[in-house]
């Protein structure tokens, strides 16, 4: 396992334009790994021994990485659905408000829709 010592500064600017989940996960895991090494060295361990113990404590990082990506995909799908539903809700509220402000146009639209439904139903009989 290879954790970077520091996040490249240019990567932060790319995240402004779009999300990079893999890089975020790598940065977060590296941060926690380095924090644990710092804790162990502060307790008196040598840096090599602290790194070895931190690797042992972390276990299989690939499993953690995969599960974090799965969680992020679920969250992104849910957020996408919620945004879609919220967009529809806003459109319906706007349409209802517009129709309420113009009762003549609303009556014409409803009458046309009812007439079209009646005509198409009578043709199928």
N, CA, C and O atoms as a GROMACS GRO file, in nm:
protein
  500
    1UNK      N    1   0.084  -0.116   0.000
    1UNK     CA    2   0.000   0.000   0.000
    1UNK      C    3   0.089   0.123   0.000
    1UNK      O    4   0.189   0.130   0.071
    2UNK      N    5   0.049   0.218  -0.081
    2UNK     CA    6   0.129   0.338  -0.095
    2UNK      C    7   0.042   0.460  -0.068
    2UNK      O    8  -0.044   0.495  -0.148
    3UNK      N    9   0.066   0.524   0.045
    3UNK     CA   10  -0.007   0.645   0.079
    3UNK      C   11   0.081   0.764   0.046
    3UNK      O   12   0.198   0.766   0.081
    4UNK      N   13   0.025   0.864  -0.022
    4UNK     CA   14   0.105   0.984  -0.051
    4UNK      C   15   0.131   1.062   0.076
    4UNK      O   16   0.049   1.063   0.168
    5UNK      N   17   0.244   1.127   0.080
    5UNK     CA   18   0.277   1.203   0.200
    5UNK      C   19   0.197   1.332   0.209
    5UNK      O   20   0.166   1.378   0.319
    6UNK      N   21   0.163   1.390   0.095
    6UNK     CA   22   0.086   1.515   0.094
    6UNK      C   23   0.001   1.519  -0.032
    6UNK      O   24   0.042   1.471  -0.137
    7UNK      N   25  -0.116   1.576  -0.021
    7UNK     CA   26  -0.204   1.590  -0.136
    7UNK      C   27  -0.151   1.698  -0.228
    7UNK      O   28  -0.119   1.807  -0.181
    8UNK      N   29  -0.140   1.670  -0.358
    8UNK     CA   30  -0.095   1.775  -0.449
    8UNK      C   31  -0.194   1.892  -0.448
    8UNK      O   32  -0.315   1.872  -0.446
    9UNK      N   33  -0.140   2.011  -0.451
    9UNK     CA   34  -0.225   2.130  -0.443
    9UNK      C   35  -0.315   2.146  -0.566
    9UNK      O   36  -0.426   2.198  -0.555
   10UNK      N   37  -0.269   2.104  -0.681
   10UNK     CA   38  -0.348   2.120  -0.802
   10UNK      C   39  -0.474   2.037  -0.798
   10UNK      O   40  -0.572   2.071  -0.865
   11UNK      N   41  -0.475   1.927  -0.721
   11UNK     CA   42  -0.592   1.840  -0.716
   11UNK      C   43  -0.711   1.913  -0.652
   11UNK      O   44  -0.826   1.887  -0.688
   12UNK      N   45  -0.684   2.002  -0.558
   12UNK     CA   46  -0.793   2.077  -0.494
   12UNK      C   47  -0.867   2.164  -0.596
   12UNK      O   48  -0.989   2.181  -0.586
   13UNK      N   49  -0.795   2.220  -0.693
   13UNK     CA   50  -0.859   2.306  -0.792
   13UNK      C   51  -0.945   2.224  -0.888
   13UNK      O   52  -1.048   2.273  -0.933
   14UNK      N   53  -0.904   2.103  -0.919
   14UNK     CA   54  -0.986   2.018  -1.005
   14UNK      C   55  -1.117   1.983  -0.937
   14UNK      O   56  -1.219   1.972  -1.006
   15UNK      N   57  -1.118   1.965  -0.807
   15UNK     CA   58  -1.240   1.930  -0.736
   15UNK      C   59  -1.341   2.044  -0.736
   15UNK      O   60  -1.460   2.021  -0.713
   16UNK      N   61  -1.296   2.165  -0.762
   16UNK     CA   62  -1.389   2.277  -0.771
   16UNK      C   63  -1.484   2.257  -0.888
   16UNK      O   64  -1.601   2.291  -0.881
   17UNK      N   65  -1.432   2.201  -0.997
   17UNK     CA   66  -1.512   2.184  -1.118
   17UNK      C   67  -1.592   2.056  -1.118
   17UNK      O   68  -1.704   2.053  -1.168
   18UNK      N   69  -1.537   1.949  -1.062
   18UNK     CA   70  -1.609   1.822  -1.057
   18UNK      C   71  -1.556   1.740  -0.940
   18UNK      O   72  -1.445   1.760  -0.892
   19UNK      N   73  -1.639   1.649  -0.895
   19UNK     CA   74  -1.602   1.568  -0.781
   19UNK      C   75  -1.511   1.453  -0.826
   19UNK      O   76  -1.533   1.392  -0.930
   20UNK      N   77  -1.410   1.426  -0.747
   20UNK     CA   78  -1.321   1.312  -0.772
   20UNK      C   79  -1.323   1.225  -0.648
   20UNK      O   80  -1.244   1.243  -0.556
   21UNK      N   81  -1.414   1.130  -0.648
   21UNK     CA   82  -1.439   1.048  -0.530
   21UNK      C   83  -1.317   0.965  -0.495
   21UNK      O   84  -1.281   0.955  -0.378
   22UNK      N   85  -1.254   0.906  -0.593
   22UNK     CA   86  -1.136   0.821  -0.564
   22UNK      C   87  -1.025   0.902  -0.498
   22UNK      O   88  -0.962   0.856  -0.403
   23UNK      N   89  -1.001   1.020  -0.550
   23UNK     CA   90  -0.897   1.105  -0.491
   23UNK      C   91  -0.936   1.147  -0.350
   23UNK      O   92  -0.850   1.153  -0.262
   24UNK      N   93  -1.063   1.177  -0.329
   24UNK     CA   94  -1.109   1.214  -0.195
   24UNK      C   95  -1.089   1.099  -0.097
   24UNK      O   96  -1.044   1.120   0.016
   25UNK      N   97  -1.122   0.979  -0.141
   25UNK     CA   98  -1.105   0.861  -0.054
   25UNK      C   99  -0.958   0.838  -0.024
   25UNK      O  100  -0.920   0.812   0.090
   26UNK      N  101  -0.874   0.848  -0.127
   26UNK     CA  102  -0.730   0.830  -0.108
   26UNK      C  103  -0.675   0.934  -0.010
   26UNK      O  104  -0.596   0.900   0.079
   27UNK      N  105  -0.717   1.059  -0.026
   27UNK     CA  106  -0.669   1.165   0.063
   27UNK      C  107  -0.714   1.140   0.207
   27UNK      O  108  -0.637   1.159   0.301
   28UNK      N  109  -0.838   1.098   0.223
   28UNK     CA  110  -0.891   1.074   0.358
   28UNK      C  111  -0.818   0.956   0.424
   28UNK      O  112  -0.782   0.964   0.542
   29UNK      N  113  -0.798   0.848   0.350
   29UNK     CA  114  -0.726   0.734   0.407
   29UNK      C  115  -0.581   0.771   0.440
   29UNK      O  116  -0.528   0.731   0.543
   30UNK      N  117  -0.518   0.848   0.351
   30UNK     CA  118  -0.380   0.891   0.376
   30UNK      C  119  -0.374   0.981   0.499
   30UNK      O  120  -0.280   0.971   0.579
   31UNK      N  121  -0.472   1.068   0.514
   31UNK     CA  122  -0.475   1.156   0.631
   31UNK      C  123  -0.482   1.075   0.760
   31UNK      O  124  -0.406   1.099   0.854
   32UNK      N  125  -0.574   0.979   0.765
   32UNK     CA  126  -0.589   0.898   0.887
   32UNK      C  127  -0.466   0.812   0.911
   32UNK      O  128  -0.426   0.790   1.025
   33UNK      N  129  -0.406   0.763   0.802
   33UNK     CA  130  -0.285   0.682   0.816
   33UNK      C  131  -0.171   0.766   0.874
   33UNK      O  132  -0.102   0.723   0.966
   34UNK      N  133  -0.152   0.886   0.819
   34UNK     CA  134  -0.046   0.974   0.868
   34UNK      C  135  -0.074   1.021   1.011
   34UNK      O  136   0.018   1.037   1.091
   35UNK      N  137  -0.201   1.044   1.043
   35UNK     CA  138  -0.236   1.084   1.180
   35UNK      C  139  -0.202   0.974   1.278
   35UNK      O  140  -0.153   1.001   1.388
   36UNK      N  141  -0.229   0.850   1.239
   36UNK     CA  142  -0.198   0.738   1.329
   36UNK      C  143  -0.047   0.722   1.346
   36UNK      O  144   0.000   0.693   1.456
   37UNK      N  145   0.027   0.740   1.240
   37UNK     CA  146   0.174   0.733   1.250
   37UNK      C  147   0.224   0.843   1.343
   37UNK      O  148   0.313   0.820   1.425
   38UNK      N  149   0.168   0.962   1.331
   38UNK     CA  150   0.208   1.073   1.418
   38UNK      C  151   0.177   1.042   1.564
   38UNK      O  152   0.258   1.072   1.652
   39UNK      N  153   0.062   0.983   1.590
   39UNK     CA  154   0.025   0.946   1.727
   39UNK      C  155   0.124   0.845   1.784
   39UNK      O  156   0.170   0.857   1.898
   40UNK      N  157   0.157   0.744   1.701
   40UNK     CA  158   0.247   0.639   1.750
   40UNK      C  159   0.388   0.692   1.771
   40UNK      O  160   0.455   0.652   1.866
   41UNK      N  161   0.434   0.781   1.683
   41UNK     CA  162   0.568   0.837   1.704
   41UNK      C  163   0.570   0.930   1.825
   41UNK      O  164   0.672   0.941   1.893
   42UNK      N  165   0.458   0.996   1.852
   42UNK     CA  166   0.450   1.081   1.972
   42UNK      C  167   0.453   0.997   2.099
   42UNK      O  168   0.494   1.045   2.205
   43UNK      N  169   0.410   0.871   2.088
   43UNK     CA  170   0.415   0.780   2.204
   43UNK      C  171   0.552   0.718   2.222
   43UNK      O  172   0.575   0.645   2.318
   44UNK      N  173   0.645   0.747   2.130
   44UNK     CA  174   0.781   0.702   2.148
   44UNK      C  175   0.828   0.596   2.051
   44UNK      O  176   0.940   0.547   2.065
   45UNK      N  177   0.747   0.558   1.955
   45UNK     CA  178   0.788   0.456   1.858
   45UNK      C  179   0.875   0.520   1.750
   45UNK      O  180   0.866   0.640   1.725
   46UNK      N  181   0.957   0.440   1.687
   46UNK     CA  182   1.034   0.488   1.574
   46UNK      C  183   0.941   0.503   1.454
   46UNK      O  184   0.838   0.436   1.448
   47UNK      N  185   0.975   0.588   1.360
   47UNK     CA  186   0.886   0.608   1.244
   47UNK      C  187   0.859   0.480   1.166
   47UNK      O  188   0.747   0.458   1.119
   48UNK      N  189   0.962   0.395   1.150
   48UNK     CA  190   0.942   0.270   1.077
   48UNK      C  191   0.849   0.175   1.152
   48UNK      O  192   0.762   0.111   1.092
   49UNK      N  193   0.867   0.165   1.283
   49UNK     CA  194   0.782   0.079   1.364
   49UNK      C  195   0.639   0.134   1.369
   49UNK      O  196   0.543   0.057   1.366
   50UNK      N  197   0.626   0.266   1.376
   50UNK     CA  198   0.494   0.328   1.378
   50UNK      C  199   0.422   0.303   1.245
   50UNK      O  200   0.302   0.274   1.244
   51UNK      N  201   0.495   0.313   1.136
   51UNK     CA  202   0.434   0.286   1.004
   51UNK      C  203   0.390   0.141   0.993
   51UNK      O  204   0.281   0.113   0.943
   52UNK      N  205   0.473   0.049   1.039
   52UNK     CA  206   0.438  -0.093   1.034
   52UNK      C  207   0.314  -0.122   1.118
   52UNK      O  208   0.224  -0.195   1.076
   53UNK      N  209   0.309  -0.064   1.238
   53UNK     CA  210   0.193  -0.088   1.324
   53UNK      C  211   0.067  -0.024   1.264
   53UNK      O  212  -0.041  -0.082   1.272
   54UNK      N  213   0.080   0.095   1.206
   54UNK     CA  214  -0.035   0.160   1.144
   54UNK      C  215  -0.088   0.077   1.027
   54UNK      O  216  -0.209   0.064   1.010
   55UNK      N  217   0.002   0.021   0.947
   55UNK     CA  218  -0.040  -0.067   0.838
   55UNK      C  219  -0.113  -0.189   0.891
   55UNK      O  220  -0.213  -0.233   0.834
   56UNK      N  221  -0.063  -0.244   1.000
   56UNK     CA  222  -0.127  -0.361   1.061
   56UNK      C  223  -0.265  -0.325   1.116
   56UNK      O  224  -0.360  -0.402   1.101
   57UNK      N  225  -0.277  -0.210   1.179
   57UNK     CA  226  -0.406  -0.168   1.236
   57UNK      C  227  -0.509  -0.137   1.128
   57UNK      O  228  -0.628  -0.164   1.145
   58UNK      N  229  -0.463  -0.080   1.016
   58UNK     CA  230  -0.556  -0.045   0.910
   58UNK      C  231  -0.614  -0.167   0.841
   58UNK      O  232  -0.726  -0.164   0.792
   59UNK      N  233  -0.539  -0.274   0.838
   59UNK     CA  234  -0.589  -0.395   0.773
   59UNK      C  235  -0.588  -0.379   0.622
   59UNK      O  236  -0.500  -0.314   0.565
   60UNK      N  237  -0.688  -0.439   0.558
   60UNK     CA  238  -0.697  -0.436   0.413
   60UNK      C  239  -0.763  -0.305   0.367
   60UNK      O  240  -0.885  -0.289   0.376
   61UNK      N  241  -0.682  -0.215   0.320
   61UNK     CA  242  -0.731  -0.083   0.280
   61UNK      C  243  -0.815  -0.093   0.153
   61UNK      O  244  -0.905  -0.011   0.133
   62UNK      N  245  -0.789  -0.190   0.068
   62UNK     CA  246  -0.867  -0.205  -0.055
   62UNK      C  247  -1.014  -0.234  -0.026
   62UNK      O  248  -1.102  -0.185  -0.096
   63UNK      N  249  -1.040  -0.313   0.078
   63UNK     CA  250  -1.178  -0.343   0.116
   63UNK      C  251  -1.246  -0.215   0.164
   63UNK      O  252  -1.360  -0.187   0.127
   64UNK      N  253  -1.178  -0.139   0.246
   64UNK     CA  254  -1.233  -0.013   0.296
   64UNK      C  255  -1.258   0.083   0.180
   64UNK      O  256  -1.362   0.148   0.175
   65UNK      N  257  -1.163   0.092   0.090
   65UNK     CA  258  -1.174   0.181  -0.026
   65UNK      C  259  -1.296   0.143  -0.110
   65UNK      O  260  -1.373   0.230  -0.150
   66UNK      N  261  -1.314   0.014  -0.137
   66UNK     CA  262  -1.427  -0.031  -0.218
   66UNK      C  263  -1.560  -0.004  -0.148
   66UNK      O  264  -1.656   0.038  -0.213
   67UNK      N  265  -1.566  -0.027  -0.019
   67UNK     CA  266  -1.692  -0.003   0.051
   67UNK      C  267  -1.723   0.148   0.056
   67UNK      O  268  -1.840   0.186   0.049
   68UNK      N  269  -1.623   0.232   0.069
   68UNK     CA  270  -1.646   0.377   0.067
   68UNK      C  271  -1.695   0.423  -0.069
   68UNK      O  272  -1.781   0.511  -0.077
   69UNK      N  273  -1.642   0.366  -0.176
   69UNK     CA  274  -1.689   0.401  -0.310
   69UNK      C  275  -1.833   0.356  -0.330
   69UNK      O  276  -1.912   0.427  -0.392
   70UNK      N  277  -1.868   0.238  -0.278
   70UNK     CA  278  -2.006   0.189  -0.288
   70UNK      C  279  -2.101   0.282  -0.214
   70UNK      O  280  -2.208   0.315  -0.264
   71UNK      N  281  -2.061   0.324  -0.096
   71UNK     CA  282  -2.145   0.416  -0.018
   71UNK      C  283  -2.162   0.547  -0.093
   71UNK      O  284  -2.273   0.601  -0.098
   72UNK      N  285  -2.055   0.598  -0.151
   72UNK     CA  286  -2.064   0.725  -0.224
   72UNK      C  287  -2.155   0.711  -0.347
   72UNK      O  288  -2.229   0.804  -0.378
   73UNK      N  289  -2.150   0.598  -0.416
   73UNK     CA  290  -2.238   0.578  -0.531
   73UNK      C  291  -2.384   0.576  -0.488
   73UNK      O  292  -2.469   0.634  -0.557
   74UNK      N  293  -2.414   0.511  -0.376
   74UNK     CA  294  -2.552   0.509  -0.326
   74UNK      C  295  -2.599   0.650  -0.291
   74UNK      O  296  -2.711   0.689  -0.324
   75UNK      N  297  -2.514   0.726  -0.224
   75UNK     CA  298  -2.550   0.863  -0.186
   75UNK      C  299  -2.571   0.948  -0.311
   75UNK      O  300  -2.665   1.028  -0.315
   76UNK      N  301  -2.486   0.932  -0.411
   76UNK     CA  302  -2.499   1.012  -0.534
   76UNK      C  303  -2.628   0.976  -0.608
   76UNK      O  304  -2.696   1.066  -0.659
   77UNK      N  305  -2.664   0.847  -0.613
   77UNK     CA  306  -2.790   0.808  -0.679
   77UNK      C  307  -2.909   0.866  -0.607
   77UNK      O  308  -3.002   0.917  -0.670
   78UNK      N  309  -2.907   0.860  -0.475
   78UNK     CA  310  -3.018   0.914  -0.396
   78UNK      C  311  -3.029   1.065  -0.415
   78UNK      O  312  -3.139   1.118  -0.431
   79UNK      N  313  -2.917   1.134  -0.414
   79UNK     CA  314  -2.918   1.279  -0.433
   79UNK      C  315  -2.970   1.314  -0.572
   79UNK      O  316  -3.042   1.412  -0.589
   80UNK      N  317  -2.934   1.235  -0.672
   80UNK     CA  318  -2.981   1.259  -0.807
   80UNK      C  319  -3.132   1.243  -0.815
   80UNK      O  320  -3.200   1.325  -0.877
   81UNK      N  321  -3.186   1.138  -0.754
   81UNK     CA  322  -3.330   1.118  -0.751
   81UNK      C  323  -3.401   1.233  -0.680
   81UNK      O  324  -3.503   1.282  -0.727
   82UNK      N  325  -3.346   1.275  -0.569
   82UNK     CA  326  -3.408   1.384  -0.494
   82UNK      C  327  -3.406   1.514  -0.573
   82UNK      O  328  -3.503   1.590  -0.569
   83UNK      N  329  -3.297   1.542  -0.644
   83UNK     CA  330  -3.290   1.661  -0.727
   83UNK      C  331  -3.394   1.655  -0.838
   83UNK      O  332  -3.459   1.755  -0.868
   84UNK      N  333  -3.411   1.538  -0.899
   84UNK     CA  334  -3.508   1.520  -1.005
   84UNK      C  335  -3.650   1.544  -0.953
   84UNK      O  336  -3.728   1.616  -1.015
   85UNK      N  337  -3.681   1.484  -0.839
   85UNK     CA  338  -3.814   1.502  -0.780
   85UNK      C  339  -3.837   1.648  -0.739
   85UNK      O  340  -3.947   1.701  -0.757
   86UNK      N  341  -3.736   1.712  -0.685
   86UNK     CA  342  -3.750   1.851  -0.645
   86UNK      C  343  -3.771   1.941  -0.767
   86UNK      O  344  -3.847   2.038  -0.760
   87UNK      N  345  -3.706   1.910  -0.877
   87UNK     CA  346  -3.727   1.985  -1.000
   87UNK      C  347  -3.871   1.972  -1.049
   87UNK      O  348  -3.932   2.071  -1.090
   88UNK      N  349  -3.925   1.852  -1.045
   88UNK     CA  350  -4.065   1.831  -1.084
   88UNK      C  351  -4.158   1.907  -0.990
   88UNK      O  352  -4.255   1.969  -1.035
   89UNK      N  353  -4.131   1.902  -0.863
   89UNK     CA  354  -4.216   1.972  -0.766
   89UNK      C  355  -4.216   2.121  -0.794
   89UNK      O  356  -4.322   2.185  -0.792
   90UNK      N  357  -4.098   2.177  -0.819
   90UNK     CA  358  -4.090   2.320  -0.848
   90UNK      C  359  -4.166   2.355  -0.976
   90UNK      O  360  -4.233   2.458  -0.983
   91UNK      N  361  -4.157   2.268  -1.078
   91UNK     CA  362  -4.230   2.293  -1.203
   91UNK      C  363  -4.380   2.290  -1.181
   91UNK      O  364  -4.453   2.374  -1.235
   92UNK      N  365  -4.428   2.194  -1.103
   92UNK     CA  366  -4.571   2.182  -1.078
   92UNK      C  367  -4.622   2.302  -0.998
   92UNK      O  368  -4.728   2.356  -1.029
   93UNK      N  369  -4.547   2.343  -0.898
   93UNK     CA  370  -4.588   2.459  -0.819
   93UNK      C  371  -4.591   2.584  -0.906
   93UNK      O  372  -4.684   2.665  -0.896
   94UNK      N  373  -4.492   2.601  -0.991
   94UNK     CA  374  -4.489   2.718  -1.080
   94UNK      C  375  -4.607   2.715  -1.177
   94UNK      O  376  -4.671   2.817  -1.201
   95UNK      N  377  -4.635   2.597  -1.235
   95UNK     CA  378  -4.747   2.586  -1.328
   95UNK      C  379  -4.880   2.616  -1.259
   95UNK      O  380  -4.963   2.689  -1.313
   96UNK      N  381  -4.899   2.561  -1.138
   96UNK     CA  382  -5.023   2.586  -1.064
   96UNK      C  383  -5.038   2.735  -1.032
   96UNK      O  384  -5.148   2.790  -1.043
   97UNK      N  385  -4.931   2.799  -0.992
   97UNK     CA  386  -4.936   2.942  -0.960
   97UNK      C  387  -4.966   3.024  -1.086
   97UNK      O  388  -5.044   3.120  -1.080
   98UNK      N  389  -4.906   2.987  -1.198
   98UNK     CA  390  -4.932   3.059  -1.323
   98UNK      C  391  -5.076   3.040  -1.367
   98UNK      O  392  -5.140   3.136  -1.411
   99UNK      N  393  -5.127   2.920  -1.356
   99UNK     CA  394  -5.265   2.894  -1.396
   99UNK      C  395  -5.364   2.965  -1.305
   99UNK      O  396  -5.470   3.011  -1.350
  100UNK      N  397  -5.332   2.976  -1.178
  100UNK     CA  398  -5.419   3.044  -1.082
  100UNK      C  399  -5.424   3.194  -1.112
  100UNK      O  400  -5.527   3.258  -1.088
  101UNK      N  401  -5.317   3.250  -1.163
  101UNK     CA  402  -5.312   3.394  -1.192
  101UNK      C  403  -5.390   3.430  -1.319
  101UNK      O  404  -5.433   3.544  -1.335
  102UNK      N  405  -5.408   3.333  -1.408
  102UNK     CA  406  -5.479   3.360  -1.534
  102UNK      C  407  -5.596   3.263  -1.547
  102UNK      O  408  -5.584   3.162  -1.616
  103UNK      N  409  -5.709   3.292  -1.482
  103UNK     CA  410  -5.822   3.198  -1.483
  103UNK      C  411  -5.881   3.176  -1.623
  103UNK      O  412  -5.930   3.067  -1.651
  104UNK      N  413  -5.879   3.276  -1.709
  104UNK     CA  414  -5.934   3.259  -1.843
  104UNK      C  415  -5.854   3.158  -1.924
  104UNK      O  416  -5.912   3.070  -1.990
  105UNK      N  417  -5.722   3.170  -1.919
  105UNK     CA  418  -5.635   3.076  -1.990
  105UNK      C  419  -5.650   2.936  -1.928
  105UNK      O  420  -5.652   2.837  -2.000
  106UNK      N  421  -5.659   2.930  -1.798
  106UNK     CA  422  -5.676   2.801  -1.731
  106UNK      C  423  -5.803   2.733  -1.777
  106UNK      O  424  -5.803   2.613  -1.805
  107UNK      N  425  -5.912   2.809  -1.784
  107UNK     CA  426  -6.038   2.751  -1.830
  107UNK      C  427  -6.026   2.699  -1.972
  107UNK      O  428  -6.075   2.591  -2.003
  108UNK      N  429  -5.961   2.775  -2.059
  108UNK     CA  430  -5.944   2.733  -2.198
  108UNK      C  431  -5.860   2.606  -2.208
  108UNK      O  432  -5.892   2.518  -2.288
  109UNK      N  433  -5.755   2.596  -2.128
  109UNK     CA  434  -5.670   2.477  -2.130
  109UNK      C  435  -5.746   2.356  -2.081
  109UNK      O  436  -5.741   2.250  -2.144
  110UNK      N  437  -5.818   2.370  -1.970
  110UNK     CA  438  -5.893   2.258  -1.914
  110UNK      C  439  -6.005   2.216  -2.009
  110UNK      O  440  -6.028   2.097  -2.029
  111UNK      N  441  -6.075   2.314  -2.069
  111UNK     CA  442  -6.182   2.282  -2.164
  111UNK      C  443  -6.127   2.210  -2.286
  111UNK      O  444  -6.188   2.115  -2.334
  112UNK      N  445  -6.013   2.255  -2.338
  112UNK     CA  446  -5.952   2.190  -2.454
  112UNK      C  447  -5.910   2.047  -2.421
  112UNK      O  448  -5.930   1.956  -2.502
  113UNK      N  449  -5.852   2.027  -2.303
  113UNK     CA  450  -5.809   1.894  -2.262
  113UNK      C  451  -5.930   1.801  -2.247
  113UNK      O  452  -5.925   1.686  -2.289
  114UNK      N  453  -6.038   1.851  -2.187
  114UNK     CA  454  -6.158   1.770  -2.168
  114UNK      C  455  -6.221   1.737  -2.304
  114UNK      O  456  -6.264   1.624  -2.326
  115UNK      N  457  -6.227   1.834  -2.394
  115UNK     CA  458  -6.284   1.813  -2.526
  115UNK      C  459  -6.202   1.711  -2.605
  115UNK      O  460  -6.258   1.623  -2.670
  116UNK      N  461  -6.071   1.724  -2.599
  116UNK     CA  462  -5.984   1.630  -2.670
  116UNK      C  463  -6.002   1.489  -2.615
  116UNK      O  464  -6.004   1.393  -2.692
  117UNK      N  465  -6.016   1.476  -2.485
  117UNK     CA  466  -6.037   1.344  -2.424
  117UNK      C  467  -6.172   1.287  -2.466
  117UNK      O  468  -6.183   1.168  -2.496
  118UNK      N  469  -6.274   1.371  -2.467
  118UNK     CA  470  -6.408   1.327  -2.505
  118UNK      C  471  -6.410   1.282  -2.651
  118UNK      O  472  -6.469   1.179  -2.684
  119UNK      N  473  -6.347   1.360  -2.739
  119UNK     CA  474  -6.344   1.328  -2.881
  119UNK      C  475  -6.268   1.198  -2.905
  119UNK      O  476  -6.315   1.113  -2.982
  120UNK      N  477  -6.154   1.180  -2.843
  120UNK     CA  478  -6.076   1.057  -2.863
  120UNK      C  479  -6.148   0.936  -2.804
  120UNK      O  480  -6.136   0.826  -2.856
  121UNK      N  481  -6.224   0.956  -2.695
  121UNK     CA  482  -6.299   0.845  -2.636
  121UNK      C  483  -6.417   0.808  -2.724
  121UNK      O  484  -6.450   0.690  -2.735
  122UNK      N  485  -6.481   0.906  -2.788
  122UNK     CA  486  -6.595   0.877  -2.873
  122UNK      C  487  -6.553   0.811  -3.004
  122UNK      O  488  -6.632   0.737  -3.062
  123UNK      N  489  -6.433   0.836  -3.051
  123UNK     CA  490  -6.383   0.773  -3.174
  123UNK      C  491  -6.351   0.626  -3.153
  123UNK      O  492  -6.364   0.546  -3.246
  124UNK      N  493  -6.310   0.589  -3.034
  124UNK     CA  494  -6.274   0.450  -3.007
  124UNK      C  495  -6.396   0.362  -2.985
  124UNK      O  496  -6.384   0.239  -2.985
  125UNK      N  497  -6.513   0.420  -2.966
  125UNK     CA  498  -6.635   0.342  -2.944
  125UNK      C  499  -6.690   0.288  -3.070
  125UNK      O  500  -6.792   0.220  -3.068
   0.00000   0.00000   0.00000
